[in-house]
């Protein structure tokens, strides 16, 4: 149902400069942007974190330490080295997000994923990234007996004489009754509290700024926030020859993050490419436990992480609630 292609490059963008992240031992040795001392520090970190037997000892007396403080004190990382490990490899969204253990586990997983299906740690779905994974689920669901009602606007959702009797969903051309509902956050009432939001940008460029037959991840790092980005081209059949697509996202409402997202796009595309189409929007970031009504579960939008680990965990939580 789904085809994948290995992501080939990982970049960090700081101080309006785009640099490739040396994320394997071979890349560290071959890097022209690192001096000898910096190479030794990164090699020491990668060797220590990928050593299964010594991993526990590495974190001895550091369990309560933050990941950034751990890297600064244990491996003397700072500046671009620190940012590369924290934001481009461990994929942290801020300096205080990860504990030492959580950060090391992310770096270890990343390092052990390199070379399995390509030169880098990530895979990207062909024909549209995460949307293609969603479509494959729809096809599997239909094969297993799922029923789809298309092009119908949901006008209202009401409980039927108490939550235990299920729900009535009023559509544009009829009504559907269900004992349980699993809903996208866009159907949540405004009165329902939301912990946070994710702002997103999608842009089609008239030029493949990082190459026409490649796919890349980028981390745009500033004092005001971190933007995660995915760059795709005809290599994944998401854009025609001579064009490219940039996806960018960060935590926060669009009213607060619009400038950050646009600045990240401008820095990445440089003077080589011009936008053919740009869309910005935000989605509510919800968890299933945030709604207390029986039989009514909100899925949560795709979160701000790059991989799908959290989505799998969320699906397991929802499954446990509805079964």
N, C-alpha and C positions, 0 to 999 in steps of 0.2 A: 504493500500500500504506500510506502514512503521510501524515497531514495535520498541518500545523504552524500554530501561532499565535505571533505576536510577543510576546516578554516586554516589558511596558510600563513597568516601574519597576525601579530599582536603589537599594537602601537600604544604608546602613552603620549599624551599631548599636554605639555605644561610650558608656561611662559611663551605661548604662541608658537612653540616648536614641536614638530611631530618626530618622535624617535621610535625606532623598533625596539621592542623589549627582548633582551637576550634571555629566553626562557628555557634553554637547555644547556647542558655542559658544553656541547659543541658551539652553540651560539655565543656563549660567554667567552670562550677562547678566541673565537673569530671576530668578536666585536671591536670596531675601531673607535667607538664612543666611550669605551671604558679604559681607564689606565690599569696598570698592573695591580695596584693595591685594591681597586674596586673589583677586579676579576677574582682576586683571592677571597675577598669577603663574600661574594656571591657563590663561589665554589664551595666555600666552607658551609654556607647556609644550605645549599642544595644537597650536599653530601650528608649533612646531619639530619635533615628532614626526611630524606628518602631511605634512611637506615632504619628498617623496622625494629631491629633489636635495640637500637639506642634511642628510639623515639621517646619512650617513656622517661628515660633518664634525662633527655634533653629538656623536658618540661618539669623536672624535679625542682621544687621550690618556686615555680613560676606559674602555678595554676591560677592564682588570683591576679596575675599581671595582665595588663592590656597588651594586645599584639604589637602595637607600635612601640611601646616601652620595652617589650621583650626584644624586638629587633634592634632597637637603639643600644640596649645594654649588653645583650648577649653576643650580637654580631657587629656592633658598631656601625650600623647602617644609618645613612642620613641623605637628605637631598633627593636627587632623582633615583638613587638606588632604593631608598625607603619607599618612595611613591610607587615605583614600578612593582615592588613586591606586594605592597598593601593594596593598591588599586587595580593594577593590571593583571596580577596573578591571583591574589586572594579575593579580588573583586569586592573589597570593602566599599561601603558607600560614604563612610566618614572615618576619621581617625580613631574614634572611641567605640566603634561598633563591635569589634571582635575581641574576644579574649585570646590569650596566648595559645591555648589549646585549639580553639576554633580556627584561628588563623593558620596555625601549623598544619592542621588537618586539611584545610583548603589547598595550601601550597603543595602538600604531599600528594593529594588527589590529582592536582593539576600536573605535577611532575611525572607521576606514574601513568598519566593518560597520553603523554607526548609519544608519538611514534606508533600508536596502536592502529590508527586508521589514516595516518598522514603525519606530516612533520609537526603539527601542533596538537593541542589538547582537545579542541572542540570540533564538533560536526555541525553542519548547517543543512537543513532540509532543502532539497531542490524545489524549484517552482514556487517559492514564496515563504520559506522559513517556517516559523511556528504556525502560520495559517494552514500550511499543508498538513501538519500533524493534526490540527483540529478537523480538517476535512477527512482525513483517513479514519478518525474516530467516528465521524458521521456515517461513513460507508460501512464500517464494521457494525455499528449500531443498527443500521437498516438491515443488514444481512442477518442479524440476530433477532429481528422482529420489531425494531423500533419504528415508530410512526412519526412522520414529519408533516407539519402544516406550514406551508410556505406563504410568504407575502401577506401575513396577517398581523395587524397591529394589536398589541395588548392594551386594552382600554382600562381595565380595572381588575384587581385581585381582591376577593372577599372571602372571609372564613364562613363556613356553612354551619350556623347554629353552634358555634364553639369550635375550637381548633381541632378537637378529636374527630370531627366529622368531615375533615378535609377542606378543600378550597374550591371556589368557583372562579374561573378565569374568563372574563368577558373579552371576546375577540371582535374584530370589525364585522364579521359575518357569522357569528355564532358564539356558543358558550361551551367551555370544557370544564369537567369536574375531575378532581384528583384528590387522593388521600394525602399525597405528599407533593411538594413542589421544590425543585432545585432551580434557582434563578440567577441570572446575571445581575451584578450590582446595579445596572442601569434601571432595573425595576424596583429597587429599594426606595421606600418613601423618604422624603427629605428629612422627616423627623427622626429617622433611624440614625444614631450616632455613627460616624465614620472615623476610624483612627487616622487615616492619611489618604493621600492621593498620589497617583503616578502621572507625571506629565510626559507626553510623547510627541515626537516629531518624525515625519516621514518626508523625504525629499528625493526627487528624481533629478539627477544632474546630467548635463549635456556632454559630460566627458568623464571617463574612468580615471579618476585622479591617482589611484594606487595601482593601476594596471587593469587591463581588460579581462584577463583570465584568472582572477584571483578573488579571494574572500578574506576579510580582515575584521578583527575586533579592535576597538579603540577605547581608551579611557581618557576623557578630558578632565584634567584636574586643576581646580582653582581654589582660592581661599573661600569663595562663596558657594562652592558645591562641586559635585562630581557628576559628570554625564557619561553614561555608558553608550557605546555606539557599535553598530554592525554595518559593514560595507559589503555590498553584493554587486555582482555584474552578470554578464551573460554566462559566467562559469557555473552559476546555479540556475540559469534560465529565468532570472527575475527581471532582467533588463535586456533590451536589444543591444546589438553591437554598437559601440561608441557611446553608450550611456551607462550610468551606475545609479544605485539606490543607497541612500543612507538612512538608517533607522537610529534614532537617538531617544534616550529616556532618562529621567531623573525623578527623585522623590519630591513631592510638593505640588501645590495647585499651580495651574498654568499662569494664573495672574502673578504668581511669585517667581516662576521659573522661565517665563517666555524669553527674557533677555539672555539668560544663561544658555538656553538651548540654541538660540539663533547665533550667539557668539561662538559656540562650539562648532556649529555648521560652517560659519564663515571661516574659522581658523582651519578646519579640515579641508574644505574645498579650495582655499587659497584663491589665486587669480586664474587658475587653469579652467575652472568649471563654473557654469552659471546654472541656477535652479530653473528647471522647466516646470516643476510643480512642487509645492510645499504645503503640508498640512500639519497643524499643531492642535492637540486636544489633551484633555486629562480624563482619567477614570478613577472612580472610587476604589480604594484599596481596602477590602473587607475580608474578614475571616468568618468561617461558618459559625463559630461560637459567639459572634457578636449579635446574633438574633436569637431571642429566647422563645419565639413562637413554635409550638410543636408542629412538625411536619413541614416547616418552611426553612429552607437553607439557601443562603447566597454563596455562590461559588467563589467569589473573589476574582478580581481581574488579574491578568498576568502581572506579576510583581516586578520589582526593579532588578531582580537578579538576572544574570545572563543565561544560566542553564535552566533545566526543567526539574531539578531536584525538589524544589519547594512545591511545584505544581503536582508532582506525584504524591508528595506528603499530604497536600490539600485534598486531592482526590480520595485518598485513603480515609481521611477524616470524614468527608462527606458520605462515603460509602458506609462507614460505621454508623452514621447518624440515621441513614434512611433504611438500613436493613434491620 
